């Protein structure tokens, strides 16, 4: 598949790196030659120095015969215009990163489609939705639903009270088939586990299950049920504003920012939302005490600085806040953050990448990638007639070490995959694999 990406910023560079590992035909466009040279030296892709709204540069990058054009520069107008040009030149599908949530309204879709923009990505909206998911299910680190909830992927961090600690996977699966441990996040790496792997305290386990057994997972992980009502948000940026609009009727929300100009503008941006806006420094413990941090159910840190967000969440935990969420935009910090007691970590680049991976289904019907972790990927792959994986039961398939099957959806019903499972054409199979191996995994399904 040929993919052209305009913009070598954080989102564009991350996308290019991920897609190049899957042996896609990638062309990355940016005006910054030095930035492109650094990427070109380390990854399997082509680069082109030029502007995203230049007809000549887009033609030189090959948009005329590309399957997907992705515009993710920092400038919304440039992204929209470049998609319009790329579509006119022959691009099959286009995606634009935007900063205006109004563009997502249903009544604007035809307007953009007529102008050559097939899909819109608003990372801040994705981040706000991820936070709401974390607040709705505060005992989990990550939660993903497939096929209207027929399969659930749950990420849970194990504390000392989890009954799974010290047990090997083969011992857990002897008498139960209600869930599958598909991946383990340990320290700085993701492990695709096998039967002899032992579960340790501090591990983040990724379970694949159905909705009927989610509560069983909660119990074996030693997690308690509690609800969130009072939420304190540190940082009055776009994510906070979107969160206020999307969840003000569910939670008692307070937004704190130390910039007076930001606080003056927030009432207008949050118009119609019943939220408390407070001007102050949430890094100051005395200030937090004055604002009743100890009475909050959740603390969400959304400043522009990953380190500040991590430390603020650790402080909130010291005041016994049950749920904390930190925006960590530096991907290198994510493993460190996950190892700390700060609850959920969100990253706009990973969220935007996951969303765009889903859109690849439009150009390649063999797979629908729906989740990207820091160093692992999850794909929902549709099984083709006559594919290798249909030739024998799962136990007789010789899968490589870096992949595992989490579950499948057959005729609209979710189920787990066991050794005796026979994969059939038309099944939607959930595959976990380490980053860079998804292309290898897809060969079982063709």
C-alpha positions in Angstrom: 0.0 0.0 0.0 1.3 3.5 -0.8 0.8 6.1 1.9 1.9 9.7 1.7 2.2 11.7 4.9 2.4 15.5 4.9 4.0 16.8 8.1 7.0 15.4 9.9 6.0 16.6 13.3 5.3 14.4 16.3 2.2 12.7 14.9 3.5 12.4 11.3 6.9 11.1 12.4 5.4 8.6 14.7 3.0 7.4 12.0 5.7 7.1 9.5 7.9 5.1 11.8 5.1 2.6 12.7 3.9 2.2 9.1 7.5 1.8 7.7 8.0 -1.2 10.1 5.1 -2.9 8.4 6.8 -2.7 5.0 4.3 -0.1 3.7 5.4 2.2 0.8 5.7 5.4 2.8 6.6 8.9 1.5 7.0 11.7 4.2 6.8 15.3 3.1 8.0 18.3 5.2 9.7 21.7 4.6 12.4 20.8 7.2 15.2 19.0 5.4 17.2 18.3 8.6 14.2 16.6 10.3 13.5 14.5 7.3 17.2 13.5 7.0 17.1 12.2 10.6 14.0 10.1 10.0 15.3 8.9 6.6 18.5 7.6 8.1 16.7 5.3 10.6 13.6 4.0 8.9 12.5 2.3 5.7 10.7 5.1 3.9 11.1 7.8 1.3 11.2 11.5 2.2 10.5 14.6 0.1 11.4 18.2 1.1 8.5 20.4 0.2 5.2 22.1 1.2 2.0 20.2 1.8 0.0 22.7 -0.3 2.3 22.8 -3.3 0.9 21.0 -6.4 4.5 20.3 -7.6 5.6 18.9 -4.3 2.6 16.7 -3.9 3.0 15.4 -7.5 6.7 14.7 -6.9 5.8 12.7 -3.7 3.5 10.5 -5.8 0.1 11.4 -4.4 -1.5 10.7 -7.8 -1.3 6.9 -7.2 -1.3 6.7 -3.4 -3.9 4.7 -1.5 -3.9 7.0 1.5 -2.9 10.6 2.0 -2.5 11.8 5.6 -2.1 15.5 6.4 -0.9 16.0 10.0 1.0 19.3 9.9 0.5 21.6 12.9 -1.7 23.9 10.7 -5.3 22.9 10.3 -5.9 25.0 7.1 -2.8 23.5 5.4 -4.0 20.0 6.2 -7.5 20.6 4.7 -6.1 22.3 1.6 -3.5 19.6 1.0 -6.2 16.9 1.2 -8.3 18.8 -1.3 -5.3 19.0 -3.7 -4.2 15.4 -3.1 -7.7 14.1 -3.8 -7.8 16.2 -7.0 -4.5 14.7 -8.1 -5.7 11.2 -7.6 -5.3 10.1 -4.0 -7.7 7.3 -3.1 -8.4 8.3 0.5 -7.4 11.4 2.5 -7.2 12.2 6.2 -6.7 15.6 7.8 -5.7 16.5 11.3 -7.9 19.3 12.6 -8.1 21.6 15.7 -11.7 22.7 15.5 -14.2 20.3 17.0 -17.1 21.9 15.0 -15.7 20.2 11.9 -16.6 16.8 13.4 -20.4 17.6 13.4 -22.4 15.2 11.3 -23.9 18.1 9.2 -20.4 19.1 8.0 -19.3 15.7 6.7 -20.8 16.3 3.2 -19.1 19.7 3.1 -15.7 18.2 3.6 -16.3 15.1 1.5 -17.2 17.3 -1.5 -13.9 19.1 -1.0 -11.8 15.9 -1.0 -11.4 15.3 2.7 -12.6 11.8 3.5 -11.7 11.6 7.2 -11.0 14.1 10.0 -8.8 13.4 13.0 -9.0 15.6 16.1 -6.4 14.2 18.6 -7.7 16.3 21.5 -11.2 14.8 21.1 -9.7 11.3 21.1 -7.8 12.1 24.2 -10.9 13.4 26.0 -12.8 10.3 25.1 -10.0 8.1 26.4 -10.1 10.1 29.7 -13.9 9.5 30.0 -13.4 5.8 29.4 -10.8 5.8 32.2 -13.2 7.6 34.6 -16.0 5.3 33.8 -13.9 2.2 34.6 -11.3 3.6 37.1 -9.8 0.2 38.1 -8.5 -0.4 34.5 -5.5 1.2 32.8 -6.9 0.7 29.3 -10.2 -0.5 27.9 -11.1 -1.3 24.2 -14.3 -2.7 22.8 -14.7 -4.5 19.5 -17.8 -5.2 17.5 -20.2 -3.3 19.9 -18.6 -4.9 22.9 -18.5 -8.5 21.7 -14.9 -8.6 22.7 -13.2 -6.6 25.4 -9.5 -5.8 25.8 -8.7 -4.7 29.4 -5.3 -3.5 30.6 -4.9 -3.8 34.4 -1.8 -3.1 36.6 -1.3 -5.7 39.4 -0.7 -4.7 42.9 0.4 -6.9 45.8 -3.2 -8.0 46.5 -3.8 -9.6 43.1 -4.3 -13.4 43.4 -2.5 -13.9 40.0 0.9 -12.8 41.3 3.4 -15.6 41.4 1.4 -18.0 39.1 2.3 -19.2 35.7 -0.1 -18.7 32.8 -0.5 -22.5 32.2 -1.7 -22.9 35.8 -4.3 -20.1 35.3 -5.8 -21.6 32.1 -6.1 -25.2 33.4 -9.6 -24.7 34.9 -10.9 -21.6 33.2 -11.5 -20.4 29.6 -13.1 -17.1 30.4 -10.2 -14.8 29.6 -6.9 -14.8 27.8 -3.8 -13.0 28.9 -2.7 -11.6 25.5 0.2 -9.4 26.6 2.2 -8.4 29.6 3.8 -4.9 30.0 6.8 -5.3 32.4 9.2 -2.4 33.1 10.2 -1.1 29.7 9.0 -3.9 27.4 5.9 -5.7 26.3 5.9 -9.5 26.4 3.8 -11.8 24.4 3.4 -14.5 27.1 3.6 -18.3 26.9 2.5 -20.9 29.4 5.7 -20.9 31.4 5.7 -17.1 32.0 5.2 -16.1 35.6 3.0 -13.1 36.5 4.8 -10.6 38.8 3.7 -7.7 41.0 3.7 -4.5 39.0 2.9 -6.2 35.7 0.3 -4.6 33.4 -1.7 -7.5 32.0 -3.8 -7.1 28.8 -6.8 -9.5 29.0 -9.0 -10.4 26.1 -12.5 -11.5 27.3 -16.2 -11.0 26.8 -18.4 -8.6 28.9 -19.7 -11.4 31.0 -16.3 -12.1 32.6 -15.0 -8.5 33.1 -16.0 -8.6 36.8 -14.1 -11.9 37.3 -10.9 -10.2 35.9 -11.5 -7.3 38.3 -11.6 -9.7 41.3 -8.5 -11.7 40.4 -6.6 -8.5 39.9 -7.6 -7.3 43.4 -9.4 -4.2 42.2 -12.4 -2.7 43.9 -15.5 -1.1 42.5 -15.8 2.6 43.0 -17.5 5.5 41.2 -16.1 8.9 40.1 -18.0 12.1 40.8 -15.6 14.9 41.6 -12.8 15.5 39.0 -10.0 18.1 39.2 -8.3 19.0 35.9 -4.8 20.6 35.8 -4.4 22.6 32.6 -7.0 24.5 30.6 -6.0 23.5 27.1 -8.0 21.9 24.3 -8.3 18.5 25.9 -9.7 20.0 29.1 -12.3 22.0 27.1 -13.4 19.0 25.1 -13.6 16.9 28.3 -15.7 19.6 29.9 -18.2 19.6 27.0 -18.3 15.8 26.7 -18.6 15.0 30.4 -19.9 18.0 32.4 -23.2 16.4 32.9 -21.6 13.2 34.4 -19.0 14.7 36.7 -18.4 17.7 39.0 -15.5 19.2 37.1 -13.0 21.8 38.3 -10.3 23.2 35.8 -7.2 24.7 37.3 -4.7 26.8 35.3 -2.0 29.2 36.4 -2.3 31.5 33.3 -4.9 34.3 34.0 -5.5 34.8 30.3 -6.3 31.1 29.8 -8.7 31.3 32.8 -10.4 34.4 31.3 -11.1 32.6 28.1 -12.2 29.3 29.6 -15.8 30.4 30.5 -16.5 31.2 26.8 -14.8 28.0 25.6 -16.8 26.0 28.1 -20.0 27.8 27.5 -23.0 25.7 28.5 -20.9 23.5 30.7 -21.3 23.5 34.5 -17.6 23.6 35.5 -15.6 25.4 38.1 -12.7 27.5 36.7 -9.9 28.2 39.2 -6.8 30.3 38.6 -3.8 28.9 40.5 -0.8 26.7 40.4 -1.7 23.0 40.9 1.9 22.2 41.5 1.6 24.0 44.8 0.6 21.6 47.6 -0.9 24.3 49.8 -3.0 25.5 46.9 -4.2 21.9 46.3 -5.2 21.6 49.9 -7.1 24.8 49.7 -9.0 23.5 46.7 -9.9 20.3 48.6 -7.7 17.9 46.6 -8.3 15.3 49.3 -12.1 15.3 48.5 -11.6 14.6 44.8 -12.3 11.2 43.2 -10.1 11.8 40.2 -7.2 14.1 39.2 -6.4 14.7 35.5 -3.1 16.4 34.5 -3.2 17.9 31.1 -0.4 20.5 30.9 2.0 20.8 28.0 4.8 19.2 30.1 4.9 15.4 30.6 7.1 15.6 33.7 4.8 18.1 35.4 1.8 15.9 34.7 3.5 12.8 36.1 4.6 14.5 39.2 1.2 16.2 39.8 -0.5 12.8 39.6 2.0 11.3 42.1 1.2 14.3 44.4 -2.6 13.7 44.0 -2.1 10.0 45.0 -0.4 11.2 48.2 -3.7 13.0 49.0 -5.5 9.7 48.4 -7.1 10.6 45.1 -8.4 7.2 43.8 -8.0 7.8 40.1 -5.3 9.8 38.3 -4.7 10.4 34.6 -1.6 11.9 33.1 -1.1 13.2 29.5 2.4 12.0 28.6 3.3 13.2 25.1 7.0 12.1 25.2 6.7 8.4 24.2 10.0 7.7 25.9 8.5 8.6 29.2 5.5 6.3 28.9 7.3 3.1 30.3 8.5 5.1 33.3 5.1 6.6 33.8 3.4 3.2 33.6 5.7 1.9 36.3 4.6 4.6 38.7 1.4 4.8 40.7 -0.4 7.3 38.5 -3.2 5.3 36.9 -3.9 5.9 33.2 -1.4 7.4 30.8 -2.7 9.0 27.6 -0.7 10.0 24.5 -2.3 11.9 21.6 0.2 10.5 19.1 -0.7 6.9 20.0 -4.4 7.7 19.9 -4.2 9.5 16.6 -2.1 6.6 15.2 -4.6 4.0 16.4 -7.4 6.0 14.8 -5.6 6.3 11.5 -4.7 2.6 11.6 -8.4 1.9 11.6 -8.9 3.9 8.5 -6.4 1.7 6.6 -9.2 -0.8 6.4 -10.7 1.3 3.7 -7.7 0.7 1.5 -6.8 -2.8 2.7 -9.7 -5.1 3.6 -7.4 -7.7 5.1 -6.8 -5.9 8.4 -8.2 -3.2 10.7 -5.6 -2.0 13.2 -7.3 -0.5 16.2 -4.8 -0.1 19.0 -1.1 0.9 19.2 0.8 0.6 22.5 4.2 2.0 23.1 6.0 -1.0 21.6 3.2 -3.4 20.6 0.2 -3.4 18.2 -3.2 -5.1 18.1 -4.9 -5.9 14.8 -8.4 -7.1 14.1 -7.8 -9.3 10.9 -10.6 -10.6 8.7 -9.8 -14.2 7.7 -9.9 -14.9 4.0 -11.1 -18.0 2.2 -8.3 -20.5 1.9 -5.8 -18.6 4.2 -3.1 -20.5 6.0 -4.7 -20.1 9.4 -7.8 -22.0 8.3 -5.9 -25.2 7.5 -5.5 -26.6 11.0 -6.6 -25.9 14.6 -4.8 -23.2 16.5 -2.7 -25.7 18.5 -1.2 -27.1 15.3 -0.3 -23.6 13.9 3.3 -22.7 14.2 3.0 -19.1 15.3 6.2 -17.0 15.8 7.1 -16.0 19.3 6.1 -12.3 19.0 2.4 -12.9 18.3 -0.7 -14.4 19.9 -4.4 -14.7 19.2 -6.5 -12.9 21.8 -10.0 -13.8 20.6 -12.4 -13.7 17.6 -15.8 -12.6 16.5 -17.8 -15.1 14.5 -21.2 -14.3 13.1 -21.4 -11.2 15.3 -20.6 -13.1 18.5 -17.3 -12.8 20.5 -15.4 -15.8 21.8 -11.9 -16.7 23.1 -9.4 -18.7 21.1 -8.3 -22.0 22.5 -5.9 -24.6 21.2 -8.7 -26.6 19.7 -10.3 -23.6 18.0 -10.6 -23.9 14.2 -10.4 -20.5 12.6 -12.9 -20.1 9.8 -13.2 -17.7 6.8 -15.0 -14.5 7.7 -13.8 -14.6 11.3 -12.6 -11.4 12.8 -9.5 -12.4 14.8 -7.8 -10.2 17.4 -4.0 -10.5 17.1 -1.5 -9.1 19.6 2.1 -8.7 18.3 5.2 -6.7 19.1 5.8 -3.6 17.0 7.2 -4.4 13.6 5.7 -7.9 13.4 2.1 -7.1 12.2 3.1 -7.6 8.6 4.5 -11.0 9.4 1.4 -11.9 11.3 -0.9 -11.0 8.4 0.7 -13.7 6.3 -1.2 -16.3 8.3 -4.5 -14.8 7.0 -3.8 -14.6 3.3 
